[in-house]
Amino acid sequence: MNYDYLIVGAGLYGSVFAHEMKEKGRRVRLIDRRQHIAGNIYTEDVEGIQVHRFGAHIFHTSDKKVWDYVNQFAEFNHYINSPVARYHDELYNLPFNMNTFSRMWGVVTPQEAKEQIAEQIADLGITEPKNLEEQALSLVGKDVYEKLVKGYTEKQWGRDCKELPAFIIKRLPLRFTFDNNYFNDRYQGIPVEGYTRMVEKMLQGIEVKTGTDYRDFVTEEEQDGRIIVRDREGNTYDRVVYTGMIDEYFDFSLGHLEYRSLRFETETLPDCDNYQGNAVVNYTQREIPYTRIIEHKHFVFGTQQGTVITREYPADWREGDEPYYPVNNDKNDALFAKYQALAKERPHVIFGGRLGQYRYYDMDKVIAEALTVAEKE
């Protein structure tokens, strides 16, 4: 059989593209090397609680077209992301706002908070930040930096803030209101039945093969000046949509792009109905190895008897690990540009998503990009 598209990766990008092509009458097939669909937004039912297996995913967008699109496939609740930061035994609201400043300094008005921050910044006298530490200090002052930025950032990147480039933090939002809503987007929520069910509905009527690696499944052969993509079952594909690592597609021929990875430890607590009182609590001390604890039931205002928590540990990425975040710096961006030049020699392949395009995407931006590319196709 001949297919119009082989889509590699059943995450958001691949699933949205597959759905759109099917709706237009194209013949599509989707594969994923993991044993499940939905990529990193995969959720799994544990004791009646939808567990986010690969970290907290809160859907938020200001794009009404994208919001209306996802609501075709899921009922979203009204969850508002309001994380809490823990530094030793002190608790602070995020993002940095009047609740944060009042807890930290005892101030009660925005003017008092602004004066406190301005005084700390002035005392430091940093005019040209040479690294991330100096950049952050010049934006928020000593107290906020040392308690809420330094340790968390060093854990995320696996390096001292003095060793990280200043451009990583272009700004640190300071809000002088008592508003704990982390996102400014108009639309926000969590699918009541979980993200996996949402993606299942997107993929209804589409052939999906999980546990299938692209390189093991297909060969690419040149015939009469064009590339023939053929799978081990004898089927052929006119086009490939590839959402894996672009450097891996080219067998790392120009070298490895850098990524950050994550490790998760999930624990079911049947005798505890409320472990931390919030869905997300960040741990900002460097000495604590995990960056945050997620208590999944709070994403959907759960009232179950027990609870499920996940500790999230940042990690260096090594070949064979799951890549989560591209490390966009001058060195990696230059290498990615070389891979992009190679990609132009593969007109039958569309590289999409955060790994195919080597950039960080929020979920709504992934969907918007997939819809745009599908429309062009």
BALOBA-1460 file (C-alpha; in Angstrom, 3 decimals):
// residues 377
<rec num="1" residu="m" x="0.000" y="0.000" z="0.000"/>
<rec num="2" residu="n" x="1.146" y="3.556" z="-0.632"/>
<rec num="3" residu="y" x="0.562" y="6.185" z="2.029"/>
<rec num="4" residu="d" x="0.718" y="9.936" z="1.661"/>
<rec num="5" residu="y" x="2.427" y="10.418" z="5.037"/>
<rec num="6" residu="l" x="4.415" y="8.464" z="7.576"/>
<rec num="7" residu="i" x="4.319" y="10.496" z="10.783"/>
<rec num="8" residu="v" x="7.099" y="9.744" z="13.248"/>
<rec num="9" residu="g" x="6.118" y="10.593" z="16.802"/>
<rec num="10" residu="a" x="2.662" y="10.460" z="18.437"/>
<rec num="11" residu="g" x="3.107" y="13.585" z="20.528"/>
<rec num="12" residu="l" x="1.081" y="16.738" z="19.997"/>
<rec num="13" residu="y" x="2.720" y="17.825" z="16.747"/>
<rec num="14" residu="g" x="2.455" y="14.445" z="15.058"/>
<rec num="15" residu="s" x="-1.065" y="13.783" z="16.322"/>
<rec num="16" residu="v" x="-2.442" y="17.159" z="15.236"/>
<rec num="17" residu="f" x="-0.827" y="16.824" z="11.804"/>
<rec num="18" residu="a" x="-2.163" y="13.271" z="11.432"/>
<rec num="19" residu="h" x="-5.681" y="14.363" z="12.362"/>
<rec num="20" residu="e" x="-5.661" y="17.251" z="9.894"/>
<rec num="21" residu="m" x="-4.366" y="15.129" z="7.028"/>
<rec num="22" residu="k" x="-6.933" y="12.406" z="7.686"/>
<rec num="23" residu="e" x="-9.696" y="15.031" z="7.684"/>
<rec num="24" residu="k" x="-8.500" y="16.121" z="4.232"/>
<rec num="25" residu="g" x="-8.680" y="12.567" z="2.914"/>
<rec num="26" residu="r" x="-4.959" y="11.795" z="2.998"/>
<rec num="27" residu="r" x="-3.760" y="8.297" z="3.800"/>
<rec num="28" residu="v" x="-1.568" y="8.531" z="6.913"/>
<rec num="29" residu="r" x="0.212" y="6.190" z="9.276"/>
<rec num="30" residu="l" x="1.780" y="7.112" z="12.596"/>
<rec num="31" residu="i" x="4.572" y="5.380" z="14.521"/>
<rec num="32" residu="d" x="6.211" y="6.032" z="17.888"/>
<rec num="33" residu="r" x="9.211" y="4.373" z="19.487"/>
<rec num="34" residu="r" x="7.529" y="4.477" z="22.901"/>
<rec num="35" residu="q" x="4.856" y="1.979" z="23.905"/>
<rec num="36" residu="h" x="2.193" y="4.683" z="24.157"/>
<rec num="37" residu="i" x="0.771" y="7.669" z="22.314"/>
<rec num="38" residu="a" x="0.711" y="11.322" z="23.496"/>
<rec num="39" residu="g" x="4.474" y="11.782" z="23.889"/>
<rec num="40" residu="n" x="5.486" y="13.791" z="26.949"/>
<rec num="41" residu="i" x="1.901" y="14.805" z="27.739"/>
<rec num="42" residu="y" x="1.019" y="11.142" z="28.346"/>
<rec num="43" residu="t" x="-1.238" y="10.685" z="31.375"/>
<rec num="44" residu="e" x="-2.061" y="7.407" z="33.084"/>
<rec num="45" residu="d" x="-4.845" y="6.489" z="35.505"/>
<rec num="46" residu="v" x="-3.439" y="5.507" z="38.913"/>
<rec num="47" residu="e" x="-6.037" y="4.853" z="41.634"/>
<rec num="48" residu="g" x="-8.477" y="7.104" z="39.803"/>
<rec num="49" residu="i" x="-5.935" y="9.942" z="39.477"/>
<rec num="50" residu="q" x="-4.635" y="11.118" z="36.100"/>
<rec num="51" residu="v" x="-0.849" y="11.053" z="36.582"/>
<rec num="52" residu="h" x="1.307" y="13.246" z="34.321"/>
<rec num="53" residu="r" x="4.078" y="10.711" z="33.705"/>
<rec num="54" residu="f" x="6.543" y="13.149" z="32.165"/>
<rec num="55" residu="g" x="6.094" y="16.276" z="34.240"/>
<rec num="56" residu="a" x="3.317" y="18.770" z="34.839"/>
<rec num="57" residu="h" x="1.546" y="19.963" z="31.700"/>
<rec num="58" residu="i" x="-0.860" y="22.868" z="32.150"/>
<rec num="59" residu="f" x="-2.511" y="23.937" z="28.930"/>
<rec num="60" residu="h" x="-2.552" y="27.703" z="28.458"/>
<rec num="61" residu="t" x="-2.965" y="29.930" z="25.432"/>
<rec num="62" residu="s" x="-4.195" y="33.308" z="24.244"/>
<rec num="63" residu="d" x="-4.891" y="31.882" z="20.781"/>
<rec num="64" residu="k" x="-8.651" y="31.306" z="20.535"/>
<rec num="65" residu="k" x="-8.224" y="29.211" z="17.386"/>
<rec num="66" residu="v" x="-5.959" y="26.786" z="19.279"/>
<rec num="67" residu="w" x="-8.235" y="26.793" z="22.345"/>
<rec num="68" residu="d" x="-11.284" y="25.971" z="20.232"/>
<rec num="69" residu="y" x="-9.268" y="23.282" z="18.444"/>
<rec num="70" residu="v" x="-8.288" y="21.326" z="21.577"/>
<rec num="71" residu="n" x="-11.797" y="21.636" z="22.986"/>
<rec num="72" residu="q" x="-12.985" y="19.425" z="20.115"/>
<rec num="73" residu="f" x="-11.165" y="16.538" z="21.762"/>
<rec num="74" residu="a" x="-11.407" y="17.169" z="25.508"/>
<rec num="75" residu="e" x="-13.389" y="18.872" z="28.209"/>
<rec num="76" residu="f" x="-11.048" y="21.248" z="30.051"/>
<rec num="77" residu="n" x="-11.495" y="22.306" z="33.659"/>
<rec num="78" residu="h" x="-10.689" y="25.781" z="35.030"/>
<rec num="79" residu="y" x="-7.368" y="24.889" z="36.709"/>
<rec num="80" residu="i" x="-5.139" y="27.941" z="37.246"/>
<rec num="81" residu="n" x="-1.412" y="27.326" z="37.638"/>
<rec num="82" residu="s" x="-0.316" y="28.855" z="40.965"/>
<rec num="83" residu="p" x="2.933" y="27.128" z="41.992"/>
<rec num="84" residu="v" x="4.556" y="27.542" z="45.392"/>
<rec num="85" residu="a" x="8.302" y="27.754" z="46.013"/>
<rec num="86" residu="r" x="9.831" y="26.206" z="49.114"/>
<rec num="87" residu="y" x="13.172" y="27.488" z="50.428"/>
<rec num="88" residu="h" x="14.113" y="25.601" z="53.594"/>
<rec num="89" residu="d" x="10.918" y="26.015" z="55.673"/>
<rec num="90" residu="e" x="9.802" y="29.207" z="53.960"/>
<rec num="91" residu="l" x="6.994" y="29.159" z="51.364"/>
<rec num="92" residu="y" x="6.663" y="31.760" z="48.602"/>
<rec num="93" residu="n" x="4.103" y="32.291" z="45.863"/>
<rec num="94" residu="l" x="5.144" y="32.213" z="42.218"/>
<rec num="95" residu="p" x="5.415" y="34.125" z="39.973"/>
<rec num="96" residu="f" x="7.201" y="36.804" z="42.018"/>
<rec num="97" residu="n" x="4.340" y="39.028" z="43.189"/>
<rec num="98" residu="m" x="3.119" y="41.022" z="46.186"/>
<rec num="99" residu="n" x="2.413" y="37.822" z="48.137"/>
<rec num="100" residu="t" x="6.062" y="36.849" z="47.560"/>
<rec num="101" residu="f" x="7.443" y="40.250" z="48.562"/>
<rec num="102" residu="s" x="5.187" y="40.552" z="51.602"/>
<rec num="103" residu="r" x="6.316" y="37.136" z="52.849"/>
<rec num="104" residu="m" x="9.980" y="37.967" z="52.183"/>
<rec num="105" residu="w" x="10.227" y="41.519" z="53.564"/>
<rec num="106" residu="g" x="6.973" y="42.272" z="55.367"/>
<rec num="107" residu="v" x="6.064" y="45.015" z="52.874"/>
<rec num="108" residu="v" x="2.402" y="45.788" z="52.273"/>
<rec num="109" residu="t" x="2.349" y="48.139" z="49.266"/>
<rec num="110" residu="p" x="3.722" y="47.889" z="45.737"/>
<rec num="111" residu="q" x="5.790" y="51.036" z="46.282"/>
<rec num="112" residu="e" x="7.529" y="49.500" z="49.300"/>
<rec num="113" residu="a" x="8.330" y="46.369" z="47.303"/>
<rec num="114" residu="k" x="9.690" y="48.382" z="44.363"/>
<rec num="115" residu="e" x="11.892" y="50.439" z="46.664"/>
<rec num="116" residu="q" x="13.265" y="47.312" z="48.354"/>
<rec num="117" residu="i" x="14.177" y="45.710" z="45.020"/>
<rec num="118" residu="a" x="15.596" y="48.944" z="43.565"/>
<rec num="119" residu="e" x="17.769" y="49.466" z="46.661"/>
<rec num="120" residu="q" x="19.217" y="45.957" z="46.423"/>
<rec num="121" residu="i" x="19.924" y="46.326" z="42.700"/>
<rec num="122" residu="a" x="21.605" y="49.705" z="43.235"/>
<rec num="123" residu="d" x="23.824" y="48.341" z="46.025"/>
<rec num="124" residu="l" x="25.146" y="45.632" z="43.684"/>
<rec num="125" residu="g" x="26.291" y="48.139" z="41.046"/>
<rec num="126" residu="i" x="26.130" y="45.660" z="38.145"/>
<rec num="127" residu="t" x="26.127" y="47.562" z="34.836"/>
<rec num="128" residu="e" x="27.165" y="44.877" z="32.333"/>
<rec num="129" residu="p" x="26.205" y="41.372" z="33.533"/>
<rec num="130" residu="k" x="28.882" y="38.835" z="32.606"/>
<rec num="131" residu="n" x="26.961" y="35.695" z="33.538"/>
<rec num="132" residu="l" x="23.526" y="34.463" z="34.564"/>
<rec num="133" residu="e" x="24.099" y="35.251" z="38.238"/>
<rec num="134" residu="e" x="24.913" y="38.888" z="37.569"/>
<rec num="135" residu="q" x="22.045" y="39.145" z="35.093"/>
<rec num="136" residu="a" x="19.529" y="37.818" z="37.616"/>
<rec num="137" residu="l" x="20.894" y="39.975" z="40.440"/>
<rec num="138" residu="s" x="20.580" y="43.057" z="38.247"/>
<rec num="139" residu="l" x="16.920" y="42.216" z="37.611"/>
<rec num="140" residu="v" x="15.560" y="41.150" z="41.026"/>
<rec num="141" residu="g" x="18.187" y="41.918" z="43.671"/>
<rec num="142" residu="k" x="19.924" y="39.682" z="46.186"/>
<rec num="143" residu="d" x="17.077" y="38.215" z="48.279"/>
<rec num="144" residu="v" x="14.816" y="36.987" z="45.465"/>
<rec num="145" residu="y" x="17.831" y="35.692" z="43.540"/>
<rec num="146" residu="e" x="19.389" y="33.736" z="46.403"/>
<rec num="147" residu="k" x="16.170" y="32.234" z="47.730"/>
<rec num="148" residu="l" x="14.128" y="31.613" z="44.574"/>
<rec num="149" residu="v" x="16.365" y="31.704" z="41.490"/>
<rec num="150" residu="k" x="19.910" y="30.515" z="42.195"/>
<rec num="151" residu="g" x="19.478" y="26.945" z="43.476"/>
<rec num="152" residu="y" x="16.583" y="26.085" z="41.189"/>
<rec num="153" residu="t" x="18.410" y="27.352" z="38.087"/>
<rec num="154" residu="e" x="21.615" y="25.517" z="38.975"/>
<rec num="155" residu="k" x="19.700" y="22.272" z="39.365"/>
<rec num="156" residu="q" x="17.904" y="22.810" z="36.049"/>
<rec num="157" residu="w" x="21.134" y="23.385" z="34.119"/>
<rec num="158" residu="g" x="23.520" y="21.261" z="36.182"/>
<rec num="159" residu="r" x="25.982" y="24.155" z="36.452"/>
<rec num="160" residu="d" x="26.783" y="27.070" z="38.740"/>
<rec num="161" residu="c" x="24.976" y="30.276" z="37.787"/>
<rec num="162" residu="k" x="28.355" y="32.014" z="37.388"/>
<rec num="163" residu="e" x="29.150" y="29.501" z="34.623"/>
<rec num="164" residu="l" x="25.930" y="30.080" z="32.701"/>
<rec num="165" residu="p" x="25.607" y="32.809" z="30.058"/>
<rec num="166" residu="a" x="23.619" y="35.921" z="30.910"/>
<rec num="167" residu="f" x="21.291" y="35.628" z="27.900"/>
<rec num="168" residu="i" x="19.531" y="32.576" z="29.382"/>
<rec num="169" residu="i" x="17.571" y="34.958" z="31.630"/>
<rec num="170" residu="k" x="16.490" y="37.937" z="29.555"/>
<rec num="171" residu="r" x="13.889" y="38.966" z="32.116"/>
<rec num="172" residu="l" x="12.412" y="37.820" z="35.415"/>
<rec num="173" residu="p" x="8.794" y="38.961" z="35.679"/>
<rec num="174" residu="l" x="7.999" y="40.998" z="38.787"/>
<rec num="175" residu="r" x="4.317" y="41.543" z="39.473"/>
<rec num="176" residu="f" x="3.254" y="44.179" z="41.925"/>
<rec num="177" residu="t" x="-0.222" y="42.716" z="42.425"/>
<rec num="178" residu="f" x="-1.540" y="39.946" z="44.695"/>
<rec num="179" residu="d" x="-2.135" y="37.604" z="41.753"/>
<rec num="180" residu="n" x="-0.730" y="34.068" z="41.894"/>
<rec num="181" residu="n" x="-1.795" y="33.091" z="38.364"/>
<rec num="182" residu="y" x="1.471" y="32.005" z="36.753"/>
<rec num="183" residu="f" x="0.305" y="32.549" z="33.175"/>
<rec num="184" residu="n" x="-1.133" y="35.677" z="31.618"/>
<rec num="185" residu="d" x="-2.957" y="33.713" z="28.927"/>
<rec num="186" residu="r" x="-6.714" y="34.090" z="28.613"/>
<rec num="187" residu="y" x="-7.432" y="30.349" z="28.335"/>
<rec num="188" residu="q" x="-6.078" y="27.802" z="30.805"/>
<rec num="189" residu="g" x="-7.007" y="24.358" z="32.082"/>
<rec num="190" residu="i" x="-6.402" y="20.612" z="32.237"/>
<rec num="191" residu="p" x="-8.323" y="17.901" z="30.312"/>
<rec num="192" residu="v" x="-10.661" y="16.296" z="32.843"/>
<rec num="193" residu="e" x="-10.078" y="12.805" z="31.386"/>
<rec num="194" residu="g" x="-6.340" y="13.347" z="30.897"/>
<rec num="195" residu="y" x="-4.186" y="14.202" z="27.898"/>
<rec num="196" residu="t" x="-3.917" y="10.620" z="26.663"/>
<rec num="197" residu="r" x="-7.672" y="10.454" z="26.127"/>
<rec num="198" residu="m" x="-7.509" y="13.778" z="24.255"/>
<rec num="199" residu="v" x="-4.857" y="12.444" z="21.872"/>
<rec num="200" residu="e" x="-6.780" y="9.175" z="21.439"/>
<rec num="201" residu="k" x="-9.710" y="11.194" z="20.127"/>
<rec num="202" residu="m" x="-7.422" y="13.089" z="17.739"/>
<rec num="203" residu="l" x="-6.148" y="9.807" z="16.349"/>
<rec num="204" residu="q" x="-9.473" y="8.030" z="15.872"/>
<rec num="205" residu="g" x="-9.471" y="6.208" z="12.541"/>
<rec num="206" residu="i" x="-5.687" y="6.571" z="12.077"/>
<rec num="207" residu="e" x="-3.282" y="3.635" z="11.925"/>
<rec num="208" residu="v" x="-0.886" y="3.864" z="14.882"/>
<rec num="209" residu="k" x="2.063" y="1.564" z="15.663"/>
<rec num="210" residu="t" x="3.744" y="2.093" z="19.030"/>
<rec num="211" residu="g" x="7.014" y="0.474" z="20.090"/>
<rec num="212" residu="t" x="8.301" y="1.169" z="16.574"/>
<rec num="213" residu="d" x="11.558" y="2.992" z="15.857"/>
<rec num="214" residu="y" x="11.859" y="4.828" z="12.536"/>
<rec num="215" residu="r" x="15.263" y="3.419" z="11.600"/>
<rec num="216" residu="d" x="14.188" y="-0.130" z="12.356"/>
<rec num="217" residu="f" x="10.900" y="0.269" z="10.503"/>
<rec num="218" residu="v" x="11.819" y="1.914" z="7.184"/>
<rec num="219" residu="t" x="14.562" y="2.256" z="4.620"/>
<rec num="220" residu="e" x="15.162" y="5.257" z="2.382"/>
<rec num="221" residu="e" x="16.375" y="4.422" z="-1.125"/>
<rec num="222" residu="e" x="17.159" y="6.742" z="-4.000"/>
<rec num="223" residu="q" x="15.496" y="5.826" z="-7.305"/>
<rec num="224" residu="d" x="15.451" y="7.996" z="-10.418"/>
<rec num="225" residu="g" x="16.457" y="11.074" z="-8.451"/>
<rec num="226" residu="r" x="13.876" y="10.736" z="-5.686"/>
<rec num="227" residu="i" x="13.852" y="9.087" z="-2.273"/>
<rec num="228" residu="i" x="11.609" y="6.050" z="-1.805"/>
<rec num="229" residu="v" x="10.582" y="5.449" z="1.808"/>
<rec num="230" residu="r" x="9.606" y="1.812" z="2.308"/>
<rec num="231" residu="d" x="8.738" y="-0.004" z="5.523"/>
<rec num="232" residu="r" x="9.525" y="-3.592" z="6.449"/>
<rec num="233" residu="e" x="5.969" y="-4.596" z="5.454"/>
<rec num="234" residu="g" x="6.502" y="-3.359" z="1.895"/>
<rec num="235" residu="n" x="4.404" y="-0.185" z="2.178"/>
<rec num="236" residu="t" x="5.712" y="3.070" z="0.706"/>
<rec num="237" residu="y" x="5.291" y="6.679" z="1.813"/>
<rec num="238" residu="d" x="5.389" y="9.859" z="-0.239"/>
<rec num="239" residu="r" x="6.315" y="12.102" z="2.679"/>
<rec num="240" residu="v" x="7.700" y="11.757" z="6.224"/>
<rec num="241" residu="v" x="6.846" y="14.012" z="9.141"/>
<rec num="242" residu="y" x="9.702" y="13.559" z="11.605"/>
<rec num="243" residu="t" x="9.319" y="14.832" z="15.171"/>
<rec num="244" residu="g" x="12.338" y="13.105" z="16.691"/>
<rec num="245" residu="m" x="15.792" y="14.626" z="17.181"/>
<rec num="246" residu="i" x="16.990" y="16.127" z="13.920"/>
<rec num="247" residu="d" x="20.605" y="15.165" z="14.659"/>
<rec num="248" residu="e" x="19.562" y="11.564" z="15.278"/>
<rec num="249" residu="y" x="17.782" y="11.452" z="11.898"/>
<rec num="250" residu="f" x="21.130" y="12.258" z="10.309"/>
<rec num="251" residu="d" x="22.916" y="9.679" z="12.506"/>
<rec num="252" residu="f" x="24.678" y="12.474" z="14.408"/>
<rec num="253" residu="s" x="26.885" y="12.899" z="11.352"/>
<rec num="254" residu="l" x="27.799" y="16.492" z="12.238"/>
<rec num="255" residu="g" x="27.945" y="15.890" z="15.984"/>
<rec num="256" residu="h" x="25.474" y="15.832" z="18.868"/>
<rec num="257" residu="l" x="23.173" y="18.682" z="19.732"/>
<rec num="258" residu="e" x="22.852" y="19.180" z="23.478"/>
<rec num="259" residu="y" x="19.682" y="18.539" z="25.481"/>
<rec num="260" residu="r" x="18.660" y="18.490" z="29.110"/>
<rec num="261" residu="s" x="16.875" y="15.413" z="30.375"/>
<rec num="262" residu="l" x="14.622" y="14.661" z="33.338"/>
<rec num="263" residu="r" x="14.129" y="11.756" z="35.706"/>
<rec num="264" residu="f" x="10.867" y="11.112" z="37.552"/>
<rec num="265" residu="e" x="10.140" y="9.245" z="40.774"/>
<rec num="266" residu="t" x="6.430" y="8.621" z="41.275"/>
<rec num="267" residu="e" x="4.999" y="7.421" z="44.582"/>
<rec num="268" residu="t" x="1.451" y="6.338" z="45.435"/>
<rec num="269" residu="l" x="0.379" y="7.272" z="48.970"/>
<rec num="270" residu="p" x="-2.867" y="5.389" z="49.680"/>
<rec num="271" residu="d" x="-3.166" y="6.633" z="53.270"/>
<rec num="272" residu="c" x="-2.568" y="10.313" z="52.521"/>
<rec num="273" residu="d" x="-5.317" y="12.367" z="50.921"/>
<rec num="274" residu="n" x="-3.357" y="15.648" z="50.652"/>
<rec num="275" residu="y" x="0.450" y="15.611" z="50.601"/>
<rec num="276" residu="q" x="1.360" y="19.250" z="49.931"/>
<rec num="277" residu="g" x="-1.842" y="21.224" z="49.349"/>
<rec num="278" residu="n" x="-0.880" y="22.328" z="45.837"/>
<rec num="279" residu="a" x="-0.323" y="20.684" z="42.460"/>
<rec num="280" residu="v" x="3.215" y="22.060" z="42.060"/>
<rec num="281" residu="v" x="5.748" y="22.939" z="44.754"/>
<rec num="282" residu="n" x="9.217" y="24.023" z="43.587"/>
<rec num="283" residu="y" x="12.226" y="23.272" z="45.794"/>
<rec num="284" residu="t" x="14.723" y="26.084" z="45.307"/>
<rec num="285" residu="q" x="17.570" y="24.872" z="47.539"/>
<rec num="286" residu="r" x="20.532" y="23.485" z="45.613"/>
<rec num="287" residu="e" x="21.034" y="20.779" z="48.274"/>
<rec num="288" residu="i" x="17.676" y="19.133" z="47.481"/>
<rec num="289" residu="p" x="18.282" y="17.165" z="44.257"/>
<rec num="290" residu="y" x="14.792" y="17.453" z="42.766"/>
<rec num="291" residu="t" x="13.374" y="20.707" z="41.427"/>
<rec num="292" residu="r" x="9.735" y="20.130" z="42.259"/>
<rec num="293" residu="i" x="7.100" y="17.765" z="43.600"/>
<rec num="294" residu="i" x="3.874" y="17.365" z="41.653"/>
<rec num="295" residu="e" x="0.712" y="16.185" z="43.400"/>
<rec num="296" residu="h" x="-1.428" y="15.132" z="40.473"/>
<rec num="297" residu="k" x="-4.916" y="15.055" z="42.011"/>
<rec num="298" residu="h" x="-4.861" y="18.827" z="42.534"/>
<rec num="299" residu="f" x="-4.801" y="19.402" z="38.749"/>
<rec num="300" residu="v" x="-8.432" y="18.288" z="38.635"/>
<rec num="301" residu="f" x="-9.492" y="19.198" z="42.187"/>
<rec num="302" residu="g" x="-9.479" y="15.510" z="43.147"/>
<rec num="303" residu="t" x="-11.135" y="14.207" z="46.307"/>
<rec num="304" residu="q" x="-9.772" y="10.634" z="46.226"/>
<rec num="305" residu="q" x="-8.797" y="8.973" z="49.498"/>
<rec num="306" residu="g" x="-5.135" y="8.546" z="48.507"/>
<rec num="307" residu="t" x="-2.760" y="10.661" z="46.445"/>
<rec num="308" residu="v" x="0.082" y="10.305" z="43.920"/>
<rec num="309" residu="i" x="3.207" y="12.483" z="43.938"/>
<rec num="310" residu="t" x="6.114" y="12.778" z="41.507"/>
<rec num="311" residu="r" x="9.577" y="14.146" z="42.236"/>
<rec num="312" residu="e" x="11.278" y="15.671" z="39.197"/>
<rec num="313" residu="y" x="15.065" y="15.505" z="38.840"/>
<rec num="314" residu="p" x="16.946" y="17.379" z="36.091"/>
<rec num="315" residu="a" x="19.736" y="15.395" z="34.436"/>
<rec num="316" residu="d" x="22.427" y="15.661" z="31.815"/>
<rec num="317" residu="w" x="21.343" y="14.085" z="28.544"/>
<rec num="318" residu="r" x="23.302" y="11.172" z="27.138"/>
<rec num="319" residu="e" x="22.617" y="9.224" z="23.976"/>
<rec num="320" residu="g" x="19.788" y="6.801" z="24.706"/>
<rec num="321" residu="d" x="18.171" y="9.076" z="27.307"/>
<rec num="322" residu="e" x="14.943" y="10.940" z="26.652"/>
<rec num="323" residu="p" x="15.664" y="14.519" z="25.521"/>
<rec num="324" residu="y" x="13.333" y="17.108" z="27.051"/>
<rec num="325" residu="y" x="14.825" y="20.569" z="26.529"/>
<rec num="326" residu="p" x="17.088" y="21.825" z="23.737"/>
<rec num="327" residu="v" x="20.089" y="23.782" z="25.015"/>
<rec num="328" residu="n" x="19.834" y="26.812" z="22.767"/>
<rec num="329" residu="n" x="23.183" y="28.589" z="22.882"/>
<rec num="330" residu="d" x="25.492" y="29.899" z="20.169"/>
<rec num="331" residu="k" x="27.322" y="26.596" z="19.770"/>
<rec num="332" residu="n" x="24.186" y="24.450" z="19.455"/>
<rec num="333" residu="d" x="22.323" y="26.941" z="17.292"/>
<rec num="334" residu="a" x="25.250" y="26.974" z="14.845"/>
<rec num="335" residu="l" x="25.251" y="23.160" z="14.704"/>
<rec num="336" residu="f" x="21.472" y="23.091" z="14.250"/>
<rec num="337" residu="a" x="21.822" y="25.482" z="11.291"/>
<rec num="338" residu="k" x="24.127" y="22.930" z="9.654"/>
<rec num="339" residu="y" x="21.560" y="20.176" z="10.207"/>
<rec num="340" residu="q" x="18.908" y="22.444" z="8.711"/>
<rec num="341" residu="a" x="21.066" y="22.747" z="5.601"/>
<rec num="342" residu="l" x="21.158" y="18.937" z="5.389"/>
<rec num="343" residu="a" x="17.381" y="18.859" z="5.851"/>
<rec num="344" residu="k" x="16.942" y="20.941" z="2.702"/>
<rec num="345" residu="e" x="18.460" y="18.023" z="0.812"/>
<rec num="346" residu="r" x="15.601" y="15.843" z="2.116"/>
<rec num="347" residu="p" x="12.529" y="17.574" z="0.604"/>
<rec num="348" residu="h" x="10.408" y="14.511" z="1.347"/>
<rec num="349" residu="v" x="10.860" y="15.069" z="5.128"/>
<rec num="350" residu="i" x="9.120" y="17.661" z="7.294"/>
<rec num="351" residu="f" x="10.958" y="18.215" z="10.580"/>
<rec num="352" residu="g" x="8.539" y="19.339" z="13.298"/>
<rec num="353" residu="g" x="8.137" y="19.827" z="17.031"/>
<rec num="354" residu="r" x="10.663" y="20.757" z="19.683"/>
<rec num="355" residu="l" x="13.148" y="18.038" z="18.727"/>
<rec num="356" residu="g" x="12.777" y="18.287" z="14.962"/>
<rec num="357" residu="q" x="13.069" y="22.071" z="15.087"/>
<rec num="358" residu="y" x="15.401" y="22.178" z="18.115"/>
<rec num="359" residu="r" x="13.479" y="24.800" z="20.064"/>
<rec num="360" residu="y" x="11.353" y="24.920" z="23.180"/>
<rec num="361" residu="y" x="7.622" y="25.022" z="22.448"/>
<rec num="362" residu="d" x="4.679" y="25.450" z="24.784"/>
<rec num="363" residu="m" x="1.835" y="23.087" z="23.926"/>
<rec num="364" residu="d" x="-0.271" y="25.725" z="22.212"/>
<rec num="365" residu="k" x="2.648" y="26.785" z="20.016"/>
<rec num="366" residu="v" x="3.240" y="23.149" z="18.983"/>
<rec num="367" residu="i" x="-0.402" y="22.860" z="17.929"/>
<rec num="368" residu="a" x="-0.354" y="26.183" z="16.078"/>
<rec num="369" residu="e" x="2.784" y="25.182" z="14.173"/>
<rec num="370" residu="a" x="1.374" y="21.768" z="13.257"/>
<rec num="371" residu="l" x="-1.845" y="23.365" z="12.021"/>
<rec num="372" residu="t" x="0.105" y="25.883" z="9.918"/>
<rec num="373" residu="v" x="2.268" y="23.212" z="8.302"/>
<rec num="374" residu="a" x="-0.737" y="20.950" z="7.710"/>
<rec num="375" residu="e" x="-2.578" y="23.810" z="6.022"/>
<rec num="376" residu="k" x="0.398" y="24.449" z="3.722"/>
<rec num="377" residu="e" x="0.534" y="20.765" z="2.847"/>
